[in-house]
Amino acid sequence: MNKIEVNNLTKIFGSNPQQGLKRLNNGEQKEDILEKTGMTVGVNKASFNVKAGEFFVIMGLSGSGKSTLIRLVNRLIEPTAGEVLIDGVDITKMTKKELIETRRKKLGMVFQQFGLFQHRTVLTNVAYGLEIQGMQKEERQKLAQKAIEDVGLKGYENSYPNELSGGMQQRVGLARALANDSDILLMDEAFSALDPLIRKEMQDELLSLQNKLGKTVLFITHDLDEALKLGDRIAIMKNGEIVQIGTADEILGNPANEYVSNFVKDVDRSKVLMASNVMKKPNVLMTEKSGALAAVRKMEDAGASSIFVVDKENNFKGLLTIDDAIRAYKSNVPTDEVLIRDIHTIHPETALNDLFGVAVEAKYPLPVVEDGKLLGIVSRVSILSGLVLGKDEVTSS
Amino acid sequence: MNYFHFPLEDWTNRFVDDWLLPVTGDFFEAISDGLRVFINNVTDLLIAAPPELIVLLLVLVAWKISGKGVAIFALIGSLYLGSVDLWSAAMQTVSIVIVSTLISVLVGIPLGVLATLNKTMAKVVRPILDFMQTLPSFVYLIPAILLFGLGNVPAVIATFVFATPPAVRMTTLGIQQVPADVVEASTAFGSTKWQLLYKVQLPLAMPSIMAGINQTMMLALSMAVISSMIGAPGLGSVVLKGISTVNVGLGLTGGLGIVVLAIVMDRITQGLGQKQKQ
């Protein structure tokens, strides 16, 4: 079932929204309505749905209506028309009381400028949502404490927001949204105010938190790279309308119109391509217990100076160089004694961008490992060719 | 420019004589009686208490809230008031200031809150505040005498009218200055309007509200002096006596006393505001 379902959601700002709506329904353009009536169409018949556990990103430039749209979802802004179903219930038809209850139990929100309460400590900021529900102090502080630990802010419970850096403040914002244990997180440009490095760190942590906690995330951003990195699916907005919804691959590979294709033209391919896109099958493999001589022969056959070692279940064990293998053969010791185990491994979803530094330093190809299993290897050559050729060419070659 | 005659003076007087006094006289008398008891109790308390005790408390409070400098100044100022024999006059002025500030704050802050919640309310309140602040303060004294007689009570009423606007305005301003995203955050997590107000808006508006209280108190002090003209006892009447007898020395002695009160009250209430900010 869809966690969030948005149908024909429309917001018109101005003196007589219903009249504006009539004009809109008669097919008048947003620009004409503005010119004739002075009313602004903020969001124009937006429809999309978000599945439970999905990370859904709405991406658009400033003025595209994305911030209005996310506020229509929890009715911080009253919609002019359309419906928003949260777990199948239309929030636009709720009474005040039902709306407050839904906000308390089902919708957490994170803001661009953090929106923290400066007069409260980190702990009481995080506990705010529970406090207004009337939860007892001890219980709400326990839950808040857990959320604070989840976002890595342990030890800062009694600090005030203005004593923290921007990145840490936004962790507080995130913890406050997590503490309520609502299924849905609404994130309005949550990382846009942060430095690039901190932003990246927060993105990674958000992804792992979402994996762990299984939240449904509706994330707003103006940054296409961020959208591509985070979103299971992405909706692109322009002028209050959603122009395309799709996965990163669909949007990059199949832009719905010129606007989208102009947009994605400039995408830094290195940020989209991941290690799994450019990795190759390891050319040589052996089990840990194989003799040194067999290893040397395999390397000879492959023309390689090193070999990755796995066990029967394909669990990654380490790296054997040709020099070590020969030494082991001469002194007659088992290969697992000369194995280099302390080797840098990378995750299949590591962005190519992040591999440069590692690849330059590494003497040998990088093993791509997930859950202990060796999936493939990435060489310096494949990183560079990935950047030059792009995703399709690499995966098809 | 005299195209037609606008008999505002006659109308006003007829309104006061024919309607206001006969119809509402009892009502105002009741208020007057209640208020008189209250003011007299405060005054009696301040005068009857040993001055040393009051000074000790004052110095301690000043120290705690505003630091050593203000505490020392409060001590020296108190010694001055005692040495020129103006202690009880000062206490009379202080009690008028305290009572009228209290009423101003009790009326002003809720009014300021209402003005932020309700646009119509804001539209009604604003011109009234403008009127109250710009009308020369002496003008209030006349109806105050008519309705409340002479002495403490009309002084407090006139002072209340004169000193309330900053309490209202600064409350409204403080609440409006709470960042929009903070209000949004509170609402998004499911606050009721009331929870938003007392858990978020009022605490964040506190520095501004405290600044409003400070201004109210300063205005109250200046009005308490002026209201000596309608028989309010205190430092103002000392100055008034100095004026009417052309006694420069007496005028200066009383005037300095007012300065002492003003500085001490100002620094302590400002200190409270600073504390709120941290």
HADDOCK unambig.tbl for C-alpha pairs under 7 A between the chains (distance, minus, plus):
assign (segid A and resid 76 and name CA) (segid B and resid 188 and name CA) 6.82 0.50 0.50
assign (segid A and resid 100 and name CA) (segid B and resid 190 and name CA) 4.62 0.50 0.50
assign (segid A and resid 100 and name CA) (segid B and resid 191 and name CA) 6.95 0.50 0.50
assign (segid A and resid 101 and name CA) (segid B and resid 190 and name CA) 6.66 0.50 0.50
assign (segid A and resid 103 and name CA) (segid B and resid 188 and name CA) 6.15 0.50 0.50
assign (segid A and resid 103 and name CA) (segid B and resid 189 and name CA) 5.57 0.50 0.50
assign (segid A and resid 103 and name CA) (segid B and resid 190 and name CA) 4.96 0.50 0.50
assign (segid A and resid 104 and name CA) (segid B and resid 189 and name CA) 5.35 0.50 0.50
assign (segid A and resid 104 and name CA) (segid B and resid 190 and name CA) 4.85 0.50 0.50
assign (segid A and resid 108 and name CA) (segid B and resid 189 and name CA) 6.50 0.50 0.50
assign (segid A and resid 109 and name CA) (segid B and resid 188 and name CA) 6.63 0.50 0.50
assign (segid A and resid 115 and name CA) (segid B and resid 181 and name CA) 4.94 0.50 0.50
assign (segid A and resid 115 and name CA) (segid B and resid 182 and name CA) 4.30 0.50 0.50
assign (segid A and resid 115 and name CA) (segid B and resid 185 and name CA) 5.82 0.50 0.50
assign (segid A and resid 116 and name CA) (segid B and resid 182 and name CA) 6.12 0.50 0.50
assign (segid A and resid 117 and name CA) (segid B and resid 182 and name CA) 6.56 0.50 0.50
assign (segid A and resid 119 and name CA) (segid B and resid 204 and name CA) 6.62 0.50 0.50
assign (segid A and resid 129 and name CA) (segid B and resid 189 and name CA) 5.47 0.50 0.50
assign (segid A and resid 132 and name CA) (segid B and resid 191 and name CA) 6.24 0.50 0.50
